[in-house]
């Protein structure tokens, strides 16, 4: 009997609850320090206890996954804690396209795919001496915004970088990626593409709450500078958003373009959940600064179904359950090879 497995973090609860509801056995690769937390949830059938998630690559956990005929659902923690090469070397089938995860964590590749999908992006700034407007400085990978900072000149960039190195947040050699800051209403657009139905579904929208950039808005500007600290973009949680209905057509178009672009440049394409992340400006024009090529934690706000999925399904449907449903459909139709890599 097929089991659905994931790492104990990020959106594991939603994924395994959805899997259980669809009749699968559930398996959690769990760090020992978090065992107590996850034991609280009755829908987790089996635990693979590890000291660190990287152990999932070792023979013993691999054997357990194989014996359970497991399919791994990748999420942000997998990407944050393992290199693309390590993820690609996982023997257990991975839901979606494990090859596209490299395109998510490598900034150059990410830009290439977003360009191919014709997503409107903020301008890239190639070096600090070209900073002549407000920019955001980012790190590689899915660091969750930790250590990101804003700057408005080369000098400002140098000072903040030095401060972060001094604090041990970033290293001296770490390559940083500079992008124009796009101001507006944050919107993280969540999709699911089914290669079985050959259909794109729009699931929902969330906003991220990031500390301490968000907390700064509560401090009068004349007092902000006294707090001599470089504000970060560390994600603390998410909240729901619905869009003006007139924006939906463009949302679908962006999702479709992304799916088509991924099909062309990283086979088998963007299968399963993904997210296009950006802001809407005062003219409701969307600028996208990121994508995630797998389930995002922002879907956790819709564990009982999202507004847009309630229009497509006559039952509560979370993203975790949608993934499990896809696996169930694929198994019934002998099409598992279409949805895992
Ligand atoms: P990311 O790792 O690119 O998802 O970025 C983390 C956070 O930084 C986002 O959730 C945004 O709040 C912010 N951010 C990233 N890029 C930009 C940008 N170009 N303009 C404005 N905010 C951004």
Boltz pocket constraint, residues with backbone or C-beta under 6 A from the ligand:
constraints:
  - pocket:
      binder: B
      contacts: [[A, 122], [A, 136], [A, 138], [A, 141], [A, 143], [A, 144], [A, 145], [A, 148], [A, 179], [A, 180], [A, 181], [A, 182], [A, 183], [A, 186], [A, 208], [A, 210], [A, 233], [A, 277], [A, 289], [A, 290]]
      max_distance: 6.0
